[in-house]
Amino acid sequence: MAARMTGAVSPTQGGFELPEPSHTDADAVARAFVVDPDVGLSEEQVILRREAAGTNELRRARKQSIWRRVGLLLTEPLTLLLLAAVAVSAVAWALEGAHGAPIDAIVILAIIILNAVLSLVQESRAEKAVEALSAMTRSRSTVLRGGAQVGLPSADLVPGDILLLAEGDQVGADGRLIRANGLQLAEASLTGESVAVDKQTGTLPGDAPLPLGERSNMVFKGTAVTRGTGRAIVTATGMSTEMGAIATMLEHAGTDTTPLQQEVNRLGRTLGRIVVAIAVVVVLTISLLQGISTPSEFVAVLLLGVSLAVAAVPEGLPAVLSVVLALGVQRMAKRNAVVKKLSSVETLGSASVICTDKTGTLTTNQMTIERIVTASGTAEVTGIGYEPIGRVTQGGADLRPGALAQEVSEVLLVGSLANDAQLAERDGAWQIVGDPTEAAFLVAARKLPAAVQRSEGYVRVGEVPFTSERKMMSVAVRAEDGALTICTKGAPDVLLGHCTRVQVGEGTVPLDDAGRAGILAEVDALSAAALRTLGVAYRRSARAEDSGSTGAVPFDDADEHDLVYVGMVGMIDPPRPEARPAIAEAHAAGIRVIMITGDHPATAARIAADLGVVTDGGAVSGASLDAMDEERLRDTVRRTSVFARVAPEHKLRIVDALQADGLIVAMTGDGVNDAPALTSADIGIAMGITGTEVTKEAADMILADDDFATIVHAVREGRVIFDNIRKFLRYLLYSNMGEVLTVFFGIVLAGVLGLTGAADGEIVLPLLATQILWINLVTDSGPALAMGVDPEIDDVMARRPRLLTDHAVDAGMWAGIVVTGLVIALVTLATMDVFLPAGLIPGGADDLDTARTAGFTTLVLAALITAFNARSTTASAARGLFSNPLLWGTILLAVALQIAVVYLPPLQTAFGTSPLRGDHWAVCVGMASVVLWVEEVRKAWVRGAHRRRARDVAAPAPHRTKAPIG
């Protein structure tokens, strides 16, 4: 794989064999592919080669069938547990005589089906959104076939096609250049390098495979032409391209379960063991204490065991999880984030590290002039990107008329004339065609109106294009008065060799050695600030044959002499303005941000410092990572937050090292080179605008606006969702534990509590099986769902990210579940004791059915009250008391249903209830409220402990004085 990624590729499509094309002469490549570069392929050749090589498309992952998806959903541990409960309920119903319908089994089965439908529908919607975003990356190409230029979809390219390239084109396949005229390509999607790469046609020396960024005579699928023209022989299509190589890596990359899926599976296994234990203990306890003498008693005990098992399992959990995650996905979509899988939302909320690319993710991917240095000083240019809003300033104030202003205007004028880019506003957005470096001059010139006005009226009459060997370009322009001027821009150190004078104000002075040394010192200063430098110069032509000419003039590189050096610009791909506050918020939330880029280390370090990723320190290069073993790499990753000049395999190693430390890693990116790391990370986040098709396919989530700040919103949303999952888990398990403990202690303490009055030999139960199932139905459905969409009560971004070892139901929550369940059980049994004639509390005069109905009602009310307790482990239930109308609605509905069960005769018969008087209700409400007051006292103590701890940390050390002598 490493060899494939570094370029050891031989085209084998359609039977063609040759060494690495970059090390092969262009004519030999043409002969190998049996094509005339001036004619192209014939239609017959195209048909045969397409049959042999296939279409020029990346192989998509095979979609799972609907039945496969359903099967995966039904084999999750918690779902299997519910299916077991269905089976046991059906068996109990059959043993009891199969009277009526098996309501318990039907209800649980309906919940399982609802969960599966919700999951399938939501994931289907996400897939459609992803397909729509992927369509944005489909391109067209221009080829030479049968001697004629033909425009066609890039998918129709075949090996041997002659690909014609021009500014703005997206390269449709890998190819060997045979012609290049000032050709530059943006290869950031493959290499991460933000600066356009110069291309040439010569054969590269040696035979060892070179990194992609150094194969200057090759073009690659998915990259873009920023300047010049070219012609290339297609050497690889589809999965044989460099982009296809990365796609192949993704096919072999495993997909791990998300932290939420792991947690739900773990909870399912835990509850499964608890359910078996509960059923066994209850049946044995009843058998030992009261005995089982008839088949009907055995059925009653079995049904009670099944009911308790169902009560102990929050069977609404899968459905509530799906609903909560689906609603979270909808909220994310409104914030320009498309989530492909429901569980990915929560995973992002659990992220402890965000590994992000630089170009186009943290930066605008729009080269911007930041400084202009001339003989009279330095000017700053405000504003970022291609939108020409900003000013040219000196020391923070507007540039005043004078020598510096004249020189700055000349720099921008010459840079704009020696320019092949175009800047235009379309549909309210500023866009460029051509090299981003050249476009930066056009944008900066618009920020100085004088420069724009001076550029009007010039006509280009000659050009010497830029080449990587010359490192400069020149144009000859004629003004309206007929005067001819040569405008040149290029690398400052090269440009100085063609200059003899330097402009100062409106005049010029000779350029001596001291002046050259001063300019080169300025170049070093700008480079140290991670700015890319570009110098400009000009010369008024004095050739007689040029005078009065209106057409093209003889012009070549021999005319690039005796130039007047004007100045240079320092430019950079600027950070996104919203990225810095987003990173600061991530840091405040305990999330580490790591920049991983293919750009230059100095540039990466500068951007990282500007954004607050790091406060000091440089970047570690990919070459340094190659020299490290795994242990040293892990230590470096722990201490370093900026990595530059990295390859795809480096990104994978970094992500793996972070995960080896137990961290939950999110990886953002837009280029093809990011895709393997996105797949390996716990959650991959692709850019929707600049992201490639492969990246979007590999990602778990896609940012439609490419805004890093959206990630922070997603983190908050994910944390709120996980908080709400814990809320309804607390609520469900609080009430379920109360039911289990009520039955258990009611059986063990039946004699003490006065639970008597049944016929001799008949088993006496504190709650009937149907009552337990009713409580489960009323409390585990609507209120649990309302808890799942509860607004943020505690500041979720004020806490550290949870680790893989942090469980949704941890030891602290289990302790709270047992304590709260015990309180619910005690108040329920105490209510029954109040109304029973015999027991610990004297004065009762009601029968067993009435006392059981009162206890039954108290348990329902106490379970509903715990919903307010469960919203926070520290905040009072009064905080945001009315912020969740859905919760109030479901609780009021549950109370109304309980009243119906108590008073409606058909329901009384079904659930074994008796009507209650007003004093009964007063006792039930008072007893149920004890659950609230106990929890309020605990929370107040916890808040006080937190305040005392914070005060102790903030308090200064006590001042010590010496004891007086004597």
LINZIPE-V183223 format. One record per residue. N is the residue number from 1. RES is the residue in one letter. PSI is psi in whole degrees, 0 to 359 (999 if undefined). Layout:
N;RES;PSI
N;RES;PSI
//
This chain:
1;M;318
2;A;319
3;A;321
4;R;320
5;M;333
6;T;357
7;G;7
8;A;75
9;V;136
10;S;123
11;P;121
12;T;6
13;Q;136
14;G;18
15;G;8
16;F;135
17;E;128
18;L;160
19;P;179
20;E;121
21;P;327
22;S;338
23;H;12
24;T;139
25;D;142
26;A;320
27;D;323
28;A;324
29;V;316
30;A;318
31;R;321
32;A;326
33;F;5
34;V;59
35;V;143
36;D;117
37;P;339
38;D;353
39;V;319
40;G;188
41;L;156
42;S;166
43;E;324
44;E;317
45;Q;318
46;V;315
47;I;313
48;L;319
49;R;328
50;R;324
51;E;324
52;A;319
53;A;341
54;G;181
55;T;157
56;N;65
57;E;152
58;L;141
59;R;123
60;R;150
61;A;135
62;R;126
63;K;142
64;Q;142
65;S;162
66;I;324
67;W;326
68;R;319
69;R;317
70;V;319
71;G;319
72;L;321
73;L;321
74;L;349
75;T;7
76;E;145
77;P;316
78;L;323
79;T;320
80;L;322
81;L;319
82;L;321
83;L;324
84;A;321
85;A;322
86;V;314
87;A;315
88;V;319
89;S;319
90;A;321
91;V;316
92;A;319
93;W;320
94;A;318
95;L;331
96;E;351
97;G;0
98;A;42
99;H;133
100;G;204
101;A;148
102;P;79
103;I;315
104;D;312
105;A;321
106;I;317
107;V;313
108;I;319
109;L;322
110;A;322
111;I;320
112;I;315
113;I;318
114;L;318
115;N;315
116;A;318
117;V;315
118;L;315
119;S;315
120;L;319
121;V;315
122;Q;317
123;E;328
124;S;319
125;R;318
126;A;320
127;E;320
128;K;320
129;A;321
130;V;320
131;E;322
132;A;321
133;L;323
134;S;330
135;A;338
136;M;337
137;T;355
138;R;133
139;S;172
140;R;157
141;S;157
142;T;128
143;V;165
144;L;116
145;R;124
146;G;30
147;G;0
148;A;146
149;Q;133
150;V;131
151;G;132
152;L;162
153;P;140
154;S;337
155;A;341
156;D;359
157;L;148
158;V;159
159;P;133
160;G;348
161;D;145
162;I;109
163;L;126
164;L;127
165;L;140
166;A;168
167;E;135
168;G;349
169;D;147
170;Q;131
171;V;127
172;G;344
173;A;167
174;D;143
175;G;158
176;R;123
177;L;136
178;I;343
179;R;143
180;A;124
181;N;97
182;G;34
183;L;129
184;Q;142
185;L;142
186;A;113
187;E;23
188;A;329
189;S;337
190;L;318
191;T;341
192;G;359
193;E;121
194;S;340
195;V;137
196;A;148
197;V;131
198;D;141
199;K;149
200;Q;173
201;T;351
202;G;157
203;T;132
204;L;140
205;P;161
206;G;184
207;D;358
208;A;137
209;P;138
210;L;156
211;P;156
212;L;318
213;G;345
214;E;359
215;R;80
216;S;345
217;N;15
218;M;152
219;V;153
220;F;144
221;K;135
222;G;350
223;T;175
224;A;145
225;V;122
226;T;336
227;R;151
228;G;187
229;T;164
230;G;170
231;R;133
232;A;150
233;I;125
234;V;120
235;T;342
236;A;141
237;T;165
238;G;229
239;M;351
240;S;354
241;T;171
242;E;324
243;M;321
244;G;327
245;A;320
246;I;322
247;A;324
248;T;320
249;M;321
250;L;326
251;E;330
252;H;356
253;A;130
254;G;156
255;T;117
256;D;155
257;T;150
258;T;162
259;P;322
260;L;317
261;Q;319
262;Q;319
263;E;316
264;V;318
265;N;319
266;R;317
267;L;321
268;G;317
269;R;319
270;T;313
271;L;328
272;G;315
273;R;321
274;I;319
275;V;313
276;V;316
277;A;316
278;I;312
279;A;315
280;V;314
281;V;316
282;V;313
283;V;317
284;L;320
285;T;313
286;I;319
287;S;319
288;L;320
289;L;324
290;Q;342
291;G;154
292;I;114
293;S;345
294;T;159
295;P;324
296;S;324
297;E;322
298;F;317
299;V;318
300;A;317
301;V;318
302;L;317
303;L;322
304;L;318
305;G;318
306;V;317
307;S;316
308;L;322
309;A;315
310;V;321
311;A;324
312;A;333
313;V;121
314;P;82
315;E;344
316;G;354
317;L;309
318;P;317
319;A;315
320;V;320
321;L;313
322;S;317
323;V;314
324;V;315
325;L;322
326;A;318
327;L;323
328;G;321
329;V;320
330;Q;318
331;R;323
332;M;320
333;A;325
334;K;340
335;R;24
336;N;31
337;A;123
338;V;117
339;V;126
340;K;330
341;K;140
342;L;315
343;S;344
344;S;333
345;V;310
346;E;325
347;T;317
348;L;323
349;G;337
350;S;356
351;A;133
352;S;346
353;V;135
354;I;113
355;C;122
356;T;144
357;D;163
358;K;301
359;T;120
360;G;350
361;T;302
362;L;339
363;T;169
364;T;348
365;N;36
366;Q;104
367;M;135
368;T;132
369;I;127
370;E;326
371;R;151
372;I;121
373;V;125
374;T;185
375;A;333
376;S;1
377;G;199
378;T;135
379;A;148
380;E;146
381;V;122
382;T;169
383;G;151
384;I;160
385;G;193
386;Y;351
387;E;118
388;P;61
389;I;122
390;G;184
391;R;161
392;V;121
393;T;168
394;Q;117
395;G;27
396;G;347
397;A;156
398;D;143
399;L;124
400;R;155
401;P;141
402;G;194
403;A;313
404;L;317
405;A;320
406;Q;318
407;E;318
408;V;317
409;S;321
410;E;321
411;V;311
412;L;326
413;L;309
414;V;317
415;G;327
416;S;329
417;L;319
418;A;69
419;N;136
420;D;1
421;A;165
422;Q;140
423;L;128
424;A;155
425;E;123
426;R;124
427;D;40
428;G;0
429;A;141
430;W;130
431;Q;158
432;I;158
433;V;122
434;G;198
435;D;125
436;P;329
437;T;318
438;E;323
439;A;331
440;A;325
441;F;318
442;L;320
443;V;313
444;A;323
445;A;325
446;R;341
447;K;353
448;L;90
449;P;327
450;A;323
451;A;322
452;V;317
453;Q;320
454;R;334
455;S;347
456;E;142
457;G;354
458;Y;142
459;V;129
460;R;131
461;V;1
462;G;158
463;E;141
464;V;107
465;P;162
466;F;139
467;T;157
468;S;334
469;E;318
470;R;326
471;K;33
472;M;162
473;M;153
474;S;148
475;V;150
476;A;125
477;V;148
478;R;131
479;A;173
480;E;333
481;D;4
482;G;353
483;A;138
484;L;133
485;T;138
486;I;122
487;C;128
488;T;141
489;K;151
490;G;189
491;A;129
492;P;318
493;D;326
494;V;317
495;L;322
496;L;331
497;G;347
498;H;4
499;C;143
500;T;347
501;R;165
502;V;141
503;Q;135
504;V;110
505;G;231
506;E;354
507;G;185
508;T;155
509;V;157
510;P;146
511;L;105
512;D;183
513;D;321
514;A;320
515;G;318
516;R;318
517;A;321
518;G;319
519;I;317
520;L;327
521;A;322
522;E;323
523;V;314
524;D;321
525;A;316
526;L;321
527;S;322
528;A;333
529;A;13
530;A;29
531;L;138
532;R;131
533;T;146
534;L;126
535;G;157
536;V;149
537;A;167
538;Y;170
539;R;131
540;R;127
541;S;137
542;A;13
543;R;132
544;A;323
545;E;348
546;D;338
547;S;125
548;G;355
549;S;145
550;T;347
551;G;197
552;A;150
553;V;153
554;P;125
555;F;124
556;D;187
557;D;348
558;A;340
559;D;356
560;E;70
561;H;163
562;D;41
563;L;156
564;V;115
565;Y;128
566;V;315
567;G;189
568;M;161
569;V;151
570;G;122
571;M;159
572;I;153
573;D;104
574;P;155
575;P;151
576;R;137
577;P;331
578;E;353
579;A;319
580;R;309
581;P;329
582;A;319
583;I;320
584;A;319
585;E;323
586;A;316
587;H;319
588;A;332
589;A;7
590;G;16
591;I;127
592;R;135
593;V;126
594;I;129
595;M;126
596;I;115
597;T;159
598;G;4
599;D;177
600;H;142
601;P;319
602;A;318
603;T;317
604;A;316
605;A;320
606;R;312
607;I;318
608;A;320
609;A;318
610;D;325
611;L;351
612;G;14
613;V;318
614;V;158
615;T;334
616;D;175
617;G;156
618;G;201
619;A;148
620;V;131
621;S;162
622;G;325
623;A;323
624;S;322
625;L;325
626;D;329
627;A;359
628;M;142
629;D;176
630;E;322
631;E;315
632;R;324
633;L;314
634;R;320
635;D;320
636;T;317
637;V;327
638;R;329
639;R;344
640;T;139
641;S;3
642;V;123
643;F;130
644;A;162
645;R;48
646;V;154
647;A;168
648;P;321
649;E;331
650;H;318
651;K;319
652;L;317
653;R;321
654;I;313
655;V;317
656;D;322
657;A;320
658;L;317
659;Q;330
660;A;337
661;D;10
662;G;18
663;L;150
664;I;116
665;V;129
666;A;138
667;M;123
668;T;151
669;G;166
670;D;337
671;G;163
672;V;326
673;N;347
674;D;342
675;A;314
676;P;320
677;A;325
678;L;321
679;T;321
680;S;329
681;A;163
682;D;326
683;I;127
684;G;136
685;I;115
686;A;153
687;M;132
688;G;330
689;I;306
690;T;352
691;G;144
692;T;167
693;E;318
694;V;319
695;T;316
696;K;325
697;E;324
698;A;338
699;A;158
700;D;334
701;M;146
702;I;129
703;L;110
704;A;336
705;D;3
706;D;25
707;D;120
708;F;329
709;A;332
710;T;329
711;I;319
712;V;320
713;H;321
714;A;322
715;V;314
716;R;315
717;E;317
718;G;321
719;R;321
720;V;318
721;I;314
722;F;322
723;D;317
724;N;327
725;I;317
726;R;324
727;K;308
728;F;337
729;L;316
730;R;312
731;Y;311
732;L;315
733;L;329
734;Y;305
735;S;320
736;N;320
737;M;324
738;G;319
739;E;313
740;V;312
741;L;328
742;T;313
743;V;316
744;F;307
745;F;333
746;G;326
747;I;314
748;V;321
749;L;25
750;A;315
751;G;320
752;V;322
753;L;350
754;G;25
755;L;74
756;T;181
757;G;352
758;A;171
759;A;154
760;D;132
761;G;350
762;E;140
763;I;132
764;V;125
765;L;141
766;P;328
767;L;144
768;L;157
769;A;319
770;T;326
771;Q;321
772;I;317
773;L;325
774;W;315
775;I;316
776;N;318
777;L;316
778;V;318
779;T;335
780;D;358
781;S;271
782;G;306
783;P;323
784;A;318
785;L;319
786;A;324
787;M;329
788;G;340
789;V;24
790;D;139
791;P;166
792;E;119
793;I;306
794;D;155
795;D;102
796;V;340
797;M;5
798;A;12
799;R;160
800;R;156
801;P;149
802;R;147
803;L;167
804;L;335
805;T;352
806;D;120
807;H;151
808;A;321
809;V;93
810;D;185
811;A;320
812;G;319
813;M;320
814;W;321
815;A;317
816;G;323
817;I;315
818;V;315
819;V;311
820;T;318
821;G;322
822;L;319
823;V;316
824;I;316
825;A;318
826;L;315
827;V;328
828;T;312
829;L;325
830;A;323
831;T;317
832;M;320
833;D;325
834;V;322
835;F;350
836;L;143
837;P;331
838;A;146
839;G;193
840;L;325
841;I;113
842;P;163
843;G;350
844;G;146
845;A;15
846;D;163
847;D;175
848;L;319
849;D;318
850;T;316
851;A;320
852;R;322
853;T;320
854;A;316
855;G;319
856;F;315
857;T;319
858;T;318
859;L;319
860;V;312
861;L;318
862;A;320
863;A;320
864;L;322
865;I;327
866;T;342
867;A;320
868;F;324
869;N;322
870;A;351
871;R;336
872;S;147
873;T;349
874;T;326
875;A;146
876;S;152
877;A;342
878;A;340
879;R;125
880;G;36
881;L;323
882;F;22
883;S;351
884;N;85
885;P;328
886;L;322
887;L;315
888;W;319
889;G;316
890;T;325
891;I;316
892;L;322
893;L;318
894;A;320
895;V;318
896;A;319
897;L;323
898;Q;321
899;I;320
900;A;319
901;V;326
902;V;327
903;Y;336
904;L;124
905;P;315
906;P;322
907;L;327
908;Q;318
909;T;318
910;A;324
911;F;7
912;G;43
913;T;164
914;S;151
915;P;145
916;L;147
917;R;177
918;G;319
919;D;328
920;H;313
921;W;321
922;A;316
923;V;319
924;C;313
925;V;317
926;G;315
927;M;317
928;A;326
929;S;342
930;V;325
931;V;319
932;L;313
933;W;323
934;V;316
935;E;324
936;E;320
937;V;317
938;R;315
939;K;320
940;A;321
941;W;319
942;V;315
943;R;320
944;G;320
945;A;321
946;H;319
947;R;319
948;R;320
949;R;317
950;A;323
951;R;321
952;D;322
953;V;321
954;A;340
955;A;139
956;P;156
957;A;142
958;P;140
959;H;127
960;R;136
961;T;155
962;K;141
963;A;142
964;P;146
965;I;139
966;G;999
//
